[in-house]
Amino acid sequence: MAEAGKNPDGLAAHDWAGEAGTRWLAQLDRFESMIEPIGKALLDQAAYTAGETVVDIGCGGGWTTRQIAAMVGDTGFALGLDISADLVATASDRASRAGLANIRFDQGDAATVMPAEAPFDRLFSRFGLMFFPQPYPAFENLRRMLREGGRLDIALWAPIANNPWQRSIMGIIKEHIDLPKPEPRAPGPFAMGEQDYVIDLLQSAGFSDITFDAWTGDQRVGGPGSDPESAASFVLDGMHIGDLVRPGGAEVRASIYRSLVDLFERNRDADGVRMGAKAWLVSAKA
Ligand SMILES: C[S@@+](CC[C@H](N)C(=O)[O-])C[C@H]1O[C@@H](n2cnc3c(N)ncnc32)[C@H](O)[C@@H]1O
């Protein structure tokens, strides 16, 4: 069995300002289309109205920020904040091509920066809050971005045990690579699956009226329309998971690739690969 790199959570650091951001950008349309149903559900929950000011944390390529700008209209304002300069440049470009005037994108670390327009009426984030090395002070900073009585709406992945798409992929990788035991709550996509932990983070930062709604549905791995081969390549080359596989070398990669193709073959329909997923849609009052 090949050995993974020595990282405390079994995953390489999430270098969003560098390589992770570049990788997300390279597959932006696939990533955004995979999580679009969750974005739509969170936007429905937030139900923004004309004139509101909204900050979108870890906005990535800015799809959700553009939807928010359209919802709040000319009298409102949407700010996308992201640590990756490359993603911010692309998000700005896409918004100007869409002809949106009430939108801006800033590069910065949401754990520490304070945007010029703060305090906002609303704070939004689809999967942008699970990567802070020190989540407690970071959530306090998010609270300071909101006015008193403002509201937060965020999407977080539920635990990996409730996400068969991720659990099955990891199961295959573990058959080939000796992974260190993951550290619960270590920064990463599944850091905030536990409700009690998220409630504690929010309450410690001064939020109240916390609600959790479960979103369950399909992850179209590789994006809608992907065949098993392109979905397997997407996982190994586009997703962070690929970092676990690379140290194993070409042979290990080839057998993991074949197992992933088999897995996706068993989980496909006319619209591509389809596997179960679960996320939390959380709201809270500042
Ligand atoms: C999983 S992606 C989600 C992107 C986007 N919200 C979406 O749903 O398409 C996570 C995003 O969070 C950003 N991010 C991670 N840590 C951050 C931080 N400390 N401050 C600001 N953005 C951060 C990353 O650069 C990346 O764009």
The ligand as an SDF file (V2000), in Angstrom:
LIG
                    3D

 27 29  0  0  0  0  0  0  0  0999 V2000
  -15.5350   25.2450   -1.9400 C   0  0  0  0  0  0  0  0  0  0  0  0
  -15.1620   26.7950   -2.6240 S   0  0  0  0  0  0  0  0  0  0  0  0
  -16.7980   27.5320   -2.7730 C   0  0  0  0  0  0  0  0  0  0  0  0
  -16.8270   28.7090   -3.7320 C   0  0  0  0  0  0  0  0  0  0  0  0
  -18.1880   29.3980   -3.8900 C   0  0  0  0  0  0  0  0  0  0  0  0
  -18.7290   29.8140   -2.6200 N   0  0  0  0  0  0  0  0  0  0  0  0
  -19.1760   28.5290   -4.6030 C   0  0  0  0  0  0  0  0  0  0  0  0
  -20.0740   27.9960   -3.9480 O   0  0  0  0  0  0  0  0  0  0  0  0
  -19.0740   28.3920   -5.8410 O   0  0  0  0  0  0  0  0  0  0  0  0
  -14.4970   27.6320   -1.2060 C   0  0  0  0  0  0  0  0  0  0  0  0
  -14.1330   29.0770   -1.4740 C   0  0  0  0  0  0  0  0  0  0  0  0
  -13.7760   29.6980   -0.2230 O   0  0  0  0  0  0  0  0  0  0  0  0
  -12.6470   30.5320   -0.4450 C   0  0  0  0  0  0  0  0  0  0  0  0
  -11.9520   30.7150    0.8280 N   0  0  0  0  0  0  0  0  0  0  0  0
  -11.3400   29.7590    1.5780 C   0  0  0  0  0  0  0  0  0  0  0  0
  -10.8160   30.2960    2.6940 N   0  0  0  0  0  0  0  0  0  0  0  0
  -11.1200   31.6240    2.6660 C   0  0  0  0  0  0  0  0  0  0  0  0
  -10.8620   32.7180    3.5450 C   0  0  0  0  0  0  0  0  0  0  0  0
  -10.1690   32.5590    4.6840 N   0  0  0  0  0  0  0  0  0  0  0  0
  -11.3170   33.9520    3.1880 N   0  0  0  0  0  0  0  0  0  0  0  0
  -12.0010   34.1230    2.0260 C   0  0  0  0  0  0  0  0  0  0  0  0
  -12.2590   33.1320    1.1680 N   0  0  0  0  0  0  0  0  0  0  0  0
  -11.8400   31.8980    1.4760 C   0  0  0  0  0  0  0  0  0  0  0  0
  -11.8450   29.7870   -1.4980 C   0  0  0  0  0  0  0  0  0  0  0  0
  -10.8920   30.5750   -2.1530 O   0  0  0  0  0  0  0  0  0  0  0  0
  -12.9360   29.2460   -2.4070 C   0  0  0  0  0  0  0  0  0  0  0  0
  -13.2560   30.1440   -3.4360 O   0  0  0  0  0  0  0  0  0  0  0  0
  1  2  1  0
  2  3  1  0
  2 10  1  0
  3  4  1  0
  4  5  1  0
  5  6  1  0
  5  7  1  0
  7  8  2  0
  7  9  1  0
 10 11  1  0
 11 12  1  0
 11 26  1  0
 12 13  1  0
 13 14  1  0
 13 24  1  0
 14 15  1  0
 14 23  1  0
 15 16  2  0
 16 17  1  0
 17 18  1  0
 17 23  2  0
 18 19  1  0
 18 20  2  0
 20 21  1  0
 21 22  2  0
 22 23  1  0
 24 25  1  0
 24 26  1  0
 26 27  1  0
M  CHG  2   2   1   9  -1
M  END
$$$$
